[in-house]
Amino acid sequence: MVLSSLIVVVGLVVISQIYFSYVEVRDLTNNCYDNGGLPNIVKSGLEIESFDCEID
């Protein structure tokens, strides 16, 4: 019982981290495109290592 609850909680935490990482990248790239730029993102796992919006 305790083990299965722990597995469910860990699964929910991992899924939420993946979702919020996706949302962060989506928002950054959309804002860059809206400003006429070209986004350049380097990710390591779920973390954004660097982000650059090249505007011509």
Contacts in CASP RR format, 6 or more apart in sequence:
PFRMAT RR
TARGET T0000
AUTHOR 0000-0000-0000
METHOD contacts of the structure
MODEL  1
MVLSSLIVVVGLVVISQIYFSYVEVRDLTNNCYDNGGLPNIVKSGLEIES
FDCEID
17 46 0 8 1.000
18 46 0 8 1.000
21 43 0 8 1.000
21 46 0 8 1.000
21 47 0 8 1.000
21 48 0 8 1.000
24 48 0 8 1.000
25 41 0 8 1.000
25 43 0 8 1.000
25 48 0 8 1.000
28 39 0 8 1.000
28 41 0 8 1.000
28 48 0 8 1.000
28 51 0 8 1.000
28 53 0 8 1.000
29 39 0 8 1.000
29 41 0 8 1.000
31 53 0 8 1.000
32 38 0 8 1.000
32 39 0 8 1.000
32 53 0 8 1.000
33 39 0 8 1.000
35 53 0 8 1.000
35 55 0 8 1.000
36 55 0 8 1.000
36 56 0 8 1.000
37 53 0 8 1.000
37 54 0 8 1.000
37 55 0 8 1.000
37 56 0 8 1.000
38 53 0 8 1.000
38 54 0 8 1.000
38 55 0 8 1.000
38 56 0 8 1.000
39 51 0 8 1.000
39 52 0 8 1.000
39 53 0 8 1.000
39 54 0 8 1.000
40 50 0 8 1.000
40 51 0 8 1.000
40 52 0 8 1.000
40 53 0 8 1.000
40 54 0 8 1.000
41 48 0 8 1.000
41 50 0 8 1.000
41 51 0 8 1.000
42 48 0 8 1.000
42 49 0 8 1.000
42 50 0 8 1.000
42 51 0 8 1.000
43 49 0 8 1.000
END
